[in-house]
Structure formats: structure tokens, C-alpha cells
Amino acid sequence: MAESVKHKELKKHALYFLKDKVIDIVANEVKFNNIRCIADAVGVNLKRKEIRIIEVKVTREDFFRDKKLFAEKHSYFNHAHYSYILCPHELIQPHEVPSGHGLLWIDDQRVITVIKKPTKNTKPLKTRFETTLKRSVRRLSNSLLYESVG
């Protein structure tokens, strides 16, 4: 299924949100091979050795259809220290968000508000920090070299 213009736009704002959170490296469409998923936005803090992931949802159908969010074994929560879901204002309610995930709403002026804070994952990550760092940097450099920069 082709990615919508709105989804692309919200991914860009997810990267700005992560960058504002003192994140050193941000990248979109980062692969997590061990769960066969691609994260919409990933932020890496080098000093804290911390990973944050944002999954963007533009429709309720997409949110409820996304099995990796609700299946503990395949959840991004196990691969990051903090995991968020970003959606348009009031599209998803806090009580609908999987355990541990934070909820971010973006309004028509593109202001992102933290509606529900994520719980820090203190368990060892299922994808090593170095692996996520490498994949994030690879994705970032590939997008700069091979995709049109607008």
C-alpha cells in the first residue's frame, strides 16, 4: 500500500519532535530485521545510549490493524527505551494505546503534544543499541544520497 502524503508529513514532524528531545541522530524508515518491521521515526541519543521510536498512525483502521503494536513479542517497545504513537489530534485515545507506549497528538498547526508519557523500557533491548545506531545512520545517509531532498 502506498504511503499517503499525510503519513509522510507526520513522519517528518516526528523527526523534529525527536530532535527537540536532545536526540543526536534521527532517521525515518529504519529497519528492525528481527521483527520484520520498519519504524517510522527513530531517534538515537549517543551520550545516554538511548533509542526512541515513533510509529505514525493517520487512521484508526491503520492503528488497530497494526499487529506489531499489540503483540508483545513483536512490539517496538522491546527494541527501544521509549516508544510513542503519533496521530492527528484525538484520533487515538490514551486508553487505547498499548502498555508502555506514549501517545502524541499533532494539531492542525503541527504542534505536537504529549498526551501520554511512555514508560521507559529498562529490560535489555532485543535489538542492540549499536545495531539500531548503524541502521539509523545507514538509512539517513541513503536518504540523503539516493532520494530527492525537498
HELIX and SHEET records of a PDB file:
HELIX    1   1 VAL A    5  ASP A   20  1                                  16    
HELIX    2   2 ASN A   33  ILE A   35  5                                   3    
HELIX    3   3 ARG A   60  ARG A   65  1                                   6    
HELIX    4   4 LYS A   67  PHE A   70  1                                   4    
HELIX    5   5 GLU A   72  HIS A   74  5                                   3    
HELIX    6   6 TYR A   76  HIS A   79  5                                   4    
HELIX    7   7 PRO A   94  GLU A   96  5                                   3    
HELIX    8   8 PHE A  129  TYR A  146  1                                  18    
SHEET    1   A 6 ILE A  25  PHE A  32  0                                        
SHEET    2   A 6 CYS A  37  ASN A  45 -1                                        
SHEET    3   A 6 GLU A  50  VAL A  56 -1                                        
SHEET    4   A 6 TYR A  82  PRO A  88  1                                        
SHEET    5   A 6 GLY A 102  ILE A 106  1                                        
SHEET    6   A 6 ILE A 112  LYS A 116 -1                                        
END                                                                             
